[in-house]
Amino acid sequence: MKRPYGSGSDPTGWLRSYHRPPAGAPTLVVFPHAGGSATGYYSLSAVLSDSAEVLNVQYPGRQDRLGERCIEDIGEMADRVVEALLPRAHRPLALFGHSLGSIVAYEVALRLERLHPDRAPIGVIVSGRPAAAIHLSRGLSRMEDEELASSIFDLAGTPPELLADKDLMAAVLPSLRADFKAAESYRGGVGSRLACPLYAYSGAQDFNVPREGLLRWSEHTAAAFTARFFEGGHFYLQSSEHEVARAIADDLRAFAAASLVGSGR
């Protein structure tokens, strides 16, 4: 496992910083997909390390947090991330979430705007999920282990040899199941809107995210909205990583410029 650059600076265990940030750069908080981990976004963090201080979220119940209780509620996840972020949110802050991470990021942004307006994000990027107001439930959390493992393979995000490793699956499936339960029980987003810009990314061939569902994220912001489509399926972040990183860097600059205009500076 990669040793975080700022491993001693987050007593909560929720945040990982793998690369020293450039002076004056904004902070980008990255929220993984269901079953995902902070190290799964290490490569993206590396590519973005010249543009931002990247903080990768580590949900409990996996890797170095394997012994901790998995969280089965999006609101509780968001509350814990807000607590972890507050001592560190001194730079301009932006959020990026993929799949499950999209709704966690969105809920974190809502809480920061409502409860801590001085730490409110300058922008949010959601990825790989229809709008927050759209309830999704494929019943994945109720599947037997073998069926659940097969569903991961269907998403093309897990190599077949890993699925055949029974010990690994025994370690991974509990957190994956908990994440799916959190996603399936989520009923947020209806009528709620962010004050900051919200951009939505998707793989052009992602059958889990219909175009119209992605575009409905526009209902969740009172500011600018943009949709971007990249070559690939649900895990387009892997196949189009450098293109995605360039888009994120460009969008961070756009968020920063808009926040300066909004503040009158």
N, C-alpha and C positions, 0 to 999 in steps of 0.2 A: 504494500500500500504506500502511496506517495505520502511523504511527511509534509504537512502543511507548513508554509512559510511562517504564518502567524499562529502556530499551534498553541502557544501559551496565552493568547490574547482573548480567547473566548471561553470563559468558565462554564457557559451554558452547554457547550458541546454541539450547538446547532450550526455553527458557521466554520467554513474552511477557507483559508487564504493560501494559495499555493505559490504565488508569484509576487515579488515586491512591486508595488504600484508606482507609476511615474508621478512626479510632483504635480499637484493640481488636477489630477484626473478624477472623474466622477467614480462613484462606487456602483457596481452592477451586482445585484444579488440574483443568483441563479437557482431556480427551484426545479429539482428533478421530476421525472415522470414516475408513475406507480412502479414500485419495485426498484427504482433507481437510487443512485447514491451520489455523494459529492465527487468521488473519484471518477465516476462515469462522465463527468463534465470537465475533467482535468485538461484534456486536450483543447477544448474550447476556451478554457481559462488561459491556457498558454498562448493561443493565437490572439486573444484579446488583451494580453498583458501590457501591450504598449498603449492601449486606449483607455483602460479602466483598472480600478482596484476591483478584482472579481472575488466575490464571496459566494462560495458554493454551499448551499444548504445541505445538511446531513440530517435526514429524518431518523428518529430512534428505531431500534429493532433490526439494525443491519451493520455490517462491518465492525468498526470500533465501538458501535453502540448496540451491538447484538444482544447484550444482556438486558437492555432497557425495554420497557413496555412499548409496544407499537401503539400508535394513535389512530383511532378509527373515526375521527371527526375533523372536518376541514377547519371549522372554527377554532378548535383547540390548537391545531397545527399553526394557524395564523397568529393566535395569541402568543404562542411560545416564540415564534420567529420575531414578532414585534419586540418582545422582551429582550431577545438577544441583540436586536439591531440598535435599540435606543442608545446604548453607550457608544456605538461606533458610527452613528449616522451624522458625521460632521462634514463629510463631503457631499456634493450634490448626489442624490440617490436615484437610481433607476432599478427596475425589477424585470427579470426575464423568467418565464415559467413555461415548461413544456408538458403538454398533456395534463395529468393531475396537477403538475406544478403551476399550470395556468390559473386554476381557480384558487390555489393557495396564494399565489402572488397577488391576484386580484383582491382577495380578502385582506391580505396584509396592507395593500395600498389603501383600501377603504378605511381600515383602522387607523393608519397613520394620518390620513387626511382628517378624519373625524376627531381623533383623540390627541394627536400630536402634530398639529398643522405646521409647526416649525421644522418638522422632520419629514414632511410630505414628499413623496417622490416627484421628480421632474418628468417622469414618463414610465409607462409600463408596456412591455412586449409580451404578448401571450402567443402560444404556439401549440399546434397539434390538438386543439380541442374546439368544438363549437362553443358559442357564447355561453356565459355563465348562467343565463336564464333558462337554457335548454337542459332539461333533466336527462341524464344518460344512465341507463341501467341495463347491462347485458347479463346480469346475474353472475358475474365472474366470481364474486366473493363466496358464492354458495356452491361452486363447483368442487368436485372431488379433485385430489391433488393431480392425478394424471391428466384429467381434462383441463385443469387450470394451466398446467405446464404446456399442454398442447396449444392452448390459446396464445401463450407467449410466442411460441414458434410461428403461429399464424400471423402475428404482427411483424415478423421478420426482424425482431430486435434481439433475438437470442440464438447463438450458434447451436446446432443440433447436438454437438458433443457435450455441451454444458447441460442440456436437458437430460442426457443419458446418465449424468453423474448424480446418483441418488442422494449421496451425502450433501452435495451442494444444494440440490433442490430442497432437501429437508431444512436447510438453513435459510434458504431464500424465500420459500413459499409463504411462511407465516407473515412476513412483512408485506409481501405482494398482496396477499389476501386482505390484510388490514387496510392497505392503501386503496384497493378496489372497493372495500366496504365504505371507506370515507367518501370516495368519489360517488358511489351509488346512492348514498344517503344525503348528498349535498342538495340543498334546496335554496340556494342563495341567488343573488343577482337580479331578481325581479324588481324593477323600479329603481335600482341603485345605479348611480353614475359617478364616475371619477371626475375630478376637476382637471386632471392632467391629461396629456395626450396618451392614447392607447393604440398601439399597432399590433396587428395580428399576422402571424406567419403560419404557413402550412406547406406540406409536401404536395406537389401538384397531383400525385398519384395516391394520396392518402384516402382510402375508401372509408375510413372512420370519421372523416371531417368533410362533409358536403360543403361546397363553396358557399351556399346560402347560409349555412350554419356559422361558418367563420365570419362572414360579413355582418352577422347580427351582433358581433362584438361592438359595432359602431353605436349600438343602443346603450352601451355602458360607459360612455364618456361624454362630457359636455365640451370637450376640447377636440383637437385634431384626431382623425382616425385614418389609418392606412392599412391595407392588406397586401401582403407580399407572398408570392408562391415560388417555391424552389423545386428543382428536380428531385424526385424521390417520393417514398411512401411515408408511413408514420414516423420512421426514424431517419428522415431526410437530413437531420443534423449531422449524421455520420457521413453520409455520401456527399453532402454539399457543405462541409464544415467551413471551408475558407470563404465561400460565397456568403454563407450565413454570418460569419464573423465580420466580414466587410459591411454587410447590411446593418448589423448591430452597432458597429462603430459609427457608421453614418447616422444612424437614428439617435445614438447618444448625443452626437453633436447637434442634431436638430432639436432634441429635447432641451439641451443646455441653452441654445439660442432662444427658443421659445420662452424658457423660464426667465431669461434676462429681459426680454421684451415685456413679459407679463409683470415683472417687478419694477419696470420703468427705468432700468439701468442701461 
